[in-house]
Amino acid sequence: MEELQHQTNAAEDDPLVEDRNMRSSVSSYEEVDSDEGTLRVKKPKSNELQASFNLFKTFIGIGILALPKSFMYTGLGLSLVVMILIGYLNYHTMLLTVEIADRKPREKITYQSMAREILGDWAYKSVMYSIFFIQTGCGISGLIFAHQFLRSTFCIYEVKELCENPGYNALFFALVIIPLTFINNLHYFYIPSLFSTIFLLVGLSAQTYYNFDLLAAKDIGWNLFFDKLGEFNLLHLPLLFGVAIYAYEGVGILFEIRASMEKPGRFGRLLSWIMISLVVIYTVFPSISYLAFGEDTPDIILLSLPKSSSYLIVKSLYALSVVLVYPLQMAPSFKIIEEIDFLKERLYSQNGKDINPPLKYSIRLLLQAIMIVIAITTKSFQLFLNLIGSCFFTYLGFVLPVIMYKKAFEGKIPRWKKIVNWTAGVIGVVLGSIGIVLSIIEMFKYDEEPVGV
C-alpha cells in the first residue's frame, strides 16, 4: 500500500498530472436542457471531507453484521490476516480501475462502459448482469435482516401468533416494501440512505458496548485473545472470503465520487485513508463480537442485543432504515431488466416514454415476489452474503479489473504490479469458486438458530 500511495502522492504533486486527471474520467460540467437548447453548466464540487463521508457511506453497510459469524468459521488468527490482505488487494484493484479510466479524456465514464471499451460487449453485459444480481442480492439481504428481526422480536416478546410464522412477514413486505418500489422519483430516498448509515453506526456502537459487558461478566482478559490468535481453520476460509469481499467492495461508485471532488487528483490518498479505516473497523468489531460470544456467535450479530427498550429501539431503527433504502437498492435492477431488448420495445416508446405501465409494474412485482420467497426461506444470512460476495462481488472487484488492466496496458506493466494483479485475480477465482460451492452446501446443512436472548 505504501508503494501505491507514493505513486498517488507523486501524481498529486505534479500539476500536469493533476490536470490530466481532471480532464480524463472526471467532467466538471453537466448538460442541462433549457429554452435556449442544451447548456453545459459547471457542476457543484465536494471538498475532501464531503467526499470522504460519501465514500465511507458507500462501503459501510449490512455486510459487517455477518463478519463475526465468519470469524467463528475461520478462526480469529486467520480471519485477521485475511481481512487485512483482502483490504489491501481491494484497494489495489480499485486504483487499477481509476488508472484505466485516466488513459484518455472523456466526459463521463462508468464501470460498464469502460469494460465495453476495453474488452467488448461481452464484458459490458457481464458487468450489467453482475450489477443486477448484486443489487438484487443486497435487496434480499435487507429482507433477510428484516425477516429475522421481526421473527426474533415477536418470539422474544412472546407474540405467539406472529412468532415463527413467516407468512405474516411476507405479507408485511408485500404491503410496505413493494409499493415503495413503484415510486419512480428516488431523489428523496437519499435522505433515508443517510440515516441508514447513522443507524448502522449506532447499532455497531450499541453492539460493541454489549460485547464488552459480556466480556466483563465472563471475566475474560487478554489471555483469551492471544489464545484465539492461534485459530487457523483453512478449510472454512471460503466462508469468510465472500463476506469480506461483500464488505469491502465499492468499485461501482468510485468514478461518481471521484468526479464530484474539487481536486480529483487527491482521490487516491482519500481512498487509502478510507480503506485503512475500514480495515480497522472490519478487524476490531468482529473480533470483539466473536470473543464475546465464542461458538455461540449469532448469524446476524445485531440481533444478539438483549431484551430491553433501548436495544429494541436500536434494532428497530436499523430495520426501518433497511426498508426505506430498499427502493434505492432495487432501482438499478429494475432498470437493467427493463433495458432488455424484447422488453424495452414493449415498455417504452422511441423517445423513452412509458407505453405499457401494467407490464412494467407486473415485472417488478414478480421479481420482488421471488425475492420475498428467497428471503423468508433462507436460513443463514451469513451464508447468503458469502454466496453473493464469492460470485458477483469477486468478479467485479478482483477478476475483471485485472483482466481489463492487462488489456489496457499490455507490455507496460511493472513486474511488481503484475505479481499483485495476478495474486488478486487467482485468489478471486480460486476462493470465489470454492466459496460459491461451499456456501450452497452449507445452506442445505444449516440448522436455523433458536430465537431469544
Residue pairs with C-beta under 8 A, 6 or more apart in sequence:
1 88
1 91
1 92
1 272
1 275
3 416
4 91
4 92
4 95
4 268
4 272
5 268
5 269
5 272
7 268
8 95
8 268
8 269
8 272
9 268
9 269
11 17
11 18
11 21
11 265
11 268
12 18
12 265
12 266
12 268
12 269
17 265
18 263
18 265
20 102
21 102
21 264
21 265
22 28
22 264
22 265
23 105
24 101
24 102
24 103
24 104
24 105
24 106
25 98
25 101
25 102
25 106
25 109
25 255
25 258
25 259
26 258
26 259
26 261
26 264
27 43
27 106
27 107
27 108
27 259
28 42
28 43
28 45
29 40
29 41
29 42
29 43
29 107
30 40
30 41
30 43
31 38
31 39
31 40
32 38
32 39
32 40
32 41
33 39
43 260
45 260
45 261
45 262
46 54
46 260
46 261
46 262
47 261
47 262
48 261
48 262
48 263
48 266
48 270
51 257
51 260
51 261
51 267
51 270
52 270
52 273
52 274
54 257
54 260
55 250
55 253
55 257
55 270
55 271
55 274
56 274
56 277
57 193
57 194
57 197
58 250
58 253
58 257
59 247
59 248
59 250
59 274
59 278
60 197
60 200
60 201
60 278
60 281
61 138
61 200
61 247
62 138
62 141
62 142
62 145
62 200
62 322
62 385
63 243
63 246
63 247
63 385
63 389
64 200
64 204
64 247
64 281
64 282
64 285
64 286
65 145
65 300
65 301
65 302
65 381
66 243
66 246
66 299
66 300
66 301
66 381
66 382
66 385
66 386
67 243
67 244
67 247
67 282
67 285
67 286
67 289
67 301
68 285
68 286
68 289
68 290
68 293
68 297
68 298
68 301
69 297
69 298
69 299
69 301
69 382
70 79
70 239
70 240
70 243
70 244
70 286
70 382
70 386
71 79
71 240
71 286
71 287
71 289
71 290
71 297
72 290
72 293
72 294
72 295
72 297
73 233
73 236
73 239
73 240
74 82
74 231
74 232
74 233
74 236
74 237
74 239
74 240
75 228
75 231
75 232
75 233
75 236
76 225
76 228
76 229
76 231
76 287
76 290
76 291
77 228
77 229
77 230
77 231
77 232
78 231
78 232
78 233
78 234
78 237
78 240
79 240
79 283
79 286
79 287
79 290
80 229
80 283
80 287
82 237
82 240
82 241
82 244
83 244
83 279
83 282
83 283
84 279
84 283
86 241
86 244
86 245
86 248
87 248
87 275
87 278
87 279
87 282
88 275
89 398
89 420
89 423
89 424
89 427
90 245
90 248
90 249
90 275
90 397
90 398
91 271
91 272
91 275
92 420
92 421
92 424
93 251
93 397
93 398
93 401
93 402
93 421
93 424
94 250
94 251
94 254
94 271
94 397
94 401
95 268
95 271
96 401
96 402
96 404
96 405
96 421
97 111
97 114
97 251
97 254
97 401
97 404
98 254
98 255
98 258
98 267
98 268
99 405
100 114
100 118
100 401
100 404
100 405
100 408
100 409
101 109
101 114
101 255
103 408
109 255
110 255
111 127
111 251
111 252
111 254
111 255
111 396
112 124
112 127
112 128
112 131
113 124
114 404
115 123
115 124
115 126
115 127
115 400
115 404
116 123
116 124
118 404
118 407
118 408
119 403
119 404
119 407
123 400
123 404
126 395
126 400
127 396
127 400
128 336
129 336
130 392
130 395
130 396
131 252
131 332
131 333
131 336
131 396
132 332
132 333
132 336
132 337
133 388
133 391
133 392
134 252
134 388
134 392
134 393
134 396
135 329
135 330
135 331
135 332
135 333
136 330
136 333
136 367
136 371
137 384
137 388
137 392
138 329
138 388
139 326
139 329
139 330
139 333
139 371
140 371
140 374
140 375
140 378
140 384
141 381
141 384
141 385
141 388
142 322
142 323
142 325
142 326
142 329
143 173
143 177
143 326
143 371
143 372
143 375
143 376
144 375
144 378
144 381
144 384
145 300
145 319
145 322
145 381
146 169
146 173
146 319
146 322
146 323
146 375
147 166
147 169
147 173
147 375
147 376
148 299
148 300
148 303
148 381
149 303
149 315
149 316
149 319
150 162
150 168
150 169
150 172
150 319
151 163
151 164
151 166
151 169
151 451
152 303
152 451
152 452
153 312
153 315
153 316
154 162
154 163
155 163
155 164
155 451
155 452
156 307
156 451
156 452
156 453
157 307
161 168
162 168
163 451
164 451
166 376
166 377
169 376
170 372
170 373
170 376
173 372
173 375
174 369
174 372
176 323
177 323
177 326
177 368
178 365
178 368
180 323
180 324
180 326
180 327
181 326
181 327
181 330
181 334
181 364
181 368
182 361
182 364
183 189
183 327
186 327
186 328
186 331
189 324
189 325
189 327
189 328
190 328
192 321
192 324
192 325
193 325
193 328
195 321
195 324
196 318
196 321
196 322
196 324
196 325
199 314
199 317
199 318
199 320
199 321
200 318
200 321
202 314
202 317
202 318
203 302
203 314
203 315
203 317
203 318
204 285
204 302
206 305
206 310
206 311
206 314
207 285
207 289
207 301
207 302
207 304
207 305
208 285
208 288
210 292
210 304
210 305
210 306
210 311
211 288
211 289
211 291
211 292
211 293
212 288
212 292
214 292
214 293
215 288
215 291
215 292
220 291
224 291
225 287
225 291
228 290
228 291
237 431
238 386
238 390
238 431
238 434
238 435
238 438
238 439
239 382
239 383
239 386
239 435
239 438
239 439
239 442
240 386
241 386
241 389
241 390
241 394
241 431
241 432
241 435
242 385
242 386
242 387
242 388
242 389
242 390
242 391
242 393
242 394
242 432
242 435
242 436
242 439
243 382
243 385
243 386
243 389
244 282
244 389
245 389
245 390
245 393
245 394
245 397
245 398
245 432
246 385
246 386
246 388
246 389
246 393
247 278
247 282
247 389
248 275
248 278
248 282
248 397
249 389
249 393
249 396
249 397
251 396
251 397
251 401
252 396
254 267
254 271
257 267
258 264
258 267
261 267
261 270
286 301
289 297
289 301
290 297
293 304
298 304
298 449
299 380
299 381
299 382
299 449
300 381
300 382
302 314
302 315
302 318
303 315
304 453
305 311
305 314
305 315
305 453
306 453
307 453
330 368
333 367
334 363
334 364
334 367
337 343
337 363
337 367
338 344
338 347
338 348
338 360
338 363
343 363
346 355
346 356
346 359
347 354
347 355
347 356
347 359
347 360
348 354
348 355
349 355
354 360
378 384
378 443
379 443
379 446
379 447
379 448
380 442
380 443
380 446
383 439
383 442
383 443
383 446
384 439
384 443
386 435
386 439
387 435
387 436
387 439
387 440
387 443
389 435
390 431
390 432
390 433
390 434
390 435
390 436
390 439
391 432
391 435
391 436
394 428
394 429
394 431
394 432
394 435
395 428
395 432
397 428
398 424
398 425
398 427
398 428
398 429
398 432
399 425
399 428
399 429
399 432
401 424
402 421
402 422
402 424
402 425
402 428
403 425
405 413
405 421
406 413
406 421
413 421
